[in-house]
Amino acid sequence: MPLPRCLQRPLRVIPTLLSVYYAYMIEYRAELMFWVLSGSFPLILLGLWQEAARSGQFELTPDQIVRYFLAVFVVRQLTVVWVIWDFEREVLEGKLSPLLLQPLDPGWRHFLSHLAERLARLPFIVALVGLCLWLYPEARQAPAHLLWSLGAICLAFCLRFLMQYTSAMVAFWVERATAIEQFSFLLYTFFSGMVAPLALFPETVRAAVFWTPFPYLIYVPASLIVGLPVNIGQSMVTTLLWCVFFWGLNRWLWRRGLKRYSGMGA
């Protein structure tokens, strides 16, 4: 069965673009290391929540807390997205115009640059995780669901990218689309499980949060790594449905936004 035409060209150019973006990313190793360190907030929360768990008032043990926040750190590093800042600059400065002349949707360039950056930051992630495992030997345990965890992380990255890229489309109408991301990041911080495991939330709050896309960005992949109870099938299907929703909304906003675009050379 032949692939859709919208996928044929991207699949042909993926190896070339990945190699180009990877070479670009490793030129700035020091900067990349600082970006990795800037996402180490879960490692700080690790110690705080471990001490709180020792009181015995939580459902999770101190060892589970350590493993959970280590998993959160890994998931967060592999799913971080910044496309809204790049796209907003392209629209405001007219840099989108030459990209529209090329036979490849600009979104694929952003997506592949993010993938290349993941490959470039991987050694720093491994080094930090290794250091944490040396400091917390009780956290040394193989992932509970390795394949499902990897699949959930890939879906979480795709969902996070589509959410932010969809918000970036607002740049066609306003000058500061990043303001939407700043508000969304507040919801993402508290409802994704980054600052606290959702298992500690009240049942009614947790049930409501799982109707949003945020738990599937961090909590579900991290829980699969640690072995916390998660409905795997339902979580995967829900993540895919959210991806489809944001993809459809993104394409609708893209077509309408291009009609309004008046950047240099457009």
C-alpha positions, 0 to 999 in steps of 0.5 A: 500500500503506497504511503500518502503523498504528504509523508513520501517527501518527508521520509526521503529527506529525514536522514539528510535533515537529521544529520544536518541538524545533529551536526548543528546541535553538537557544535554547541555542546556546552550550551546543550549541557546547560539546557540539560541542567536547566531541566534538572528541577525534578532532581531537586524535587526528588530529595524533597518528596523523599523526605516527605514520603518517609513520614509514611503518609503517602501511598508511595514509598521513599524508594518509589519516589526516588525512581519516579522523579528520576523517571520524570527527569528522563521523560522531561529531557526527552520531550522538551519542546521549543518550537513556538519560539522558533515559529513566532520568530519566523513569522514576525521576521519574515523568515517563513517566506523562503520556507514556504517556497520549498516542497517540504512543510516547515513543521517537519524541519522543526520536528526533525531539529527536535529529534536531532537535539534529543540525540545530541543531549542523550550523553548528558542525560545518561551522565546525570542519571548515572550520577543520581543512581550512584547517589541513590543506590536504592533507585537502581531497578530495571524499568518495569515496562521498557517497551511500553515506556519507550512507546509512551515517551515517543507519543508524549513527545509527539503530543507535546510538539503538536500542542505547542506547534498548534499554539504557535499558529496564533503567531499569524494573528498576534505578535506574542504567541509565546504568551499562550505557552507561558499560561499552558506551561503552568497547567503543564507543570502542575497537571503533568505530574512533574512537581508531584505524582498524580497518585497523591492527588485527590481522586476527584481531581485526578479523574478530572485531570486525566481528561486533559492531555497533560498527564500523558506528557510526563506522568504516564511514561514515568509511571510505566518506567517505575511500575506504578499502576497505569491502564496502558491500553487506555493511556496509549489510545487517549494519547493518540486521540489527543495527537489526532485532535491537535494535528487536525486543529494545527492544519486548520489554523495553518491554512487559515493563518497562511491567508493572513501571513504578510511577512517579507517576500510572502 
